Amino acid sequence: MSTKYIFLDIDGTLVDFNCTMPKSCETALRMAQKNGHKLIISTGRFVGQIYPWLLEMIPFDGIISSSGAIVHYGGECIYSKFFSRNDLAYLSDCFDTAGAYSCRQLRTHLVSDERNLKGIYDVFGRAGVAKESVESLMGDVEIADMNSLGNVEKVIYYDSKFTLDEMRKLLGDSYNIDPFSFKDMPATCGEVNLADVNKAHGMAELLKYVGADVRDSIAIGDGGNDITIIRAAGVGVAMGNATDEIKSAADMITDDIGEDGVYNAFVRLSLI
């Protein structure tokens, strides 16, 4: 079999929402890599937000982070796309109109201000998410002016009074909104990227860099920001715990994360 480039979401795919990777998943990753296949993380998280233990456990060949805004391969950053300050000011005005709280995602940490950060914690609290889980999810947070930043990879909003579709209309065609990927959060939260930034675009940049054909790509995921890469990959795989939208877009549906979903997908695809 030719070398396959396997793009793997983290939350709900590699790692469950208790921050645990099934042992069978670890086994599958090690076996596939030993068989010459390339493993690439594909996540909405920024690089500094990826679990250190995950990167220590498996020597991933590449990382697509911030839902496609940043692409690493072989330890080097091969692609990046950032918001301009005009973008950030415009988005702040939109969030004010929507009554939403927000934060900015950089490579190593999040940035918010005191009012927005308090609102974000309140939203998580109302959703029943423990403070420890919130702190683990968010990582380091800097209190600063959110509209004067450089190198902003993604913007996240919370508690909008508008639906997702209404927010898309409000922001306009220059931006893309995915549902917030943390499963316990309400539909009033979303993740904003520039319109041409998504996981599929990140995959295309990586495949172009290594000179691989899209037919040799496999994407596995479960949530809203996985739909572009699942549709674009040579084989798109939905986890058994994926949303119905992801399952309808996939070429194959595997088992739930807690039922050896990644391992069983690798077996069915003859990767191991």
Buried (B, 14 or more C-beta within 10 A) or exposed (E): EEEBBBBBBBBBBBBBBEEEBBEBBBBBBBBBBEBEBBBBBBBBBBBBBBBEEBEEEBEBBBBBBBBBBBBBBEEEEBBBBBBEEEBBBBBBEBBEEBEBBBBBBBBEBBBBBEEBBEBBBEBBEEBEBEEEBBEEBBBEBBEEEBBEBEBBBBBBBBBBEBEBEEBBEBBEEEBBBBBBBBBEBEEBBBBBBBEEBBBBBBBBBBBEBBEBEBEBBBBBBBBBBBBBBBBBBBBBBBBBBBBEBBBEBBBBBBBBBEBBBBBBBBBEBEBB
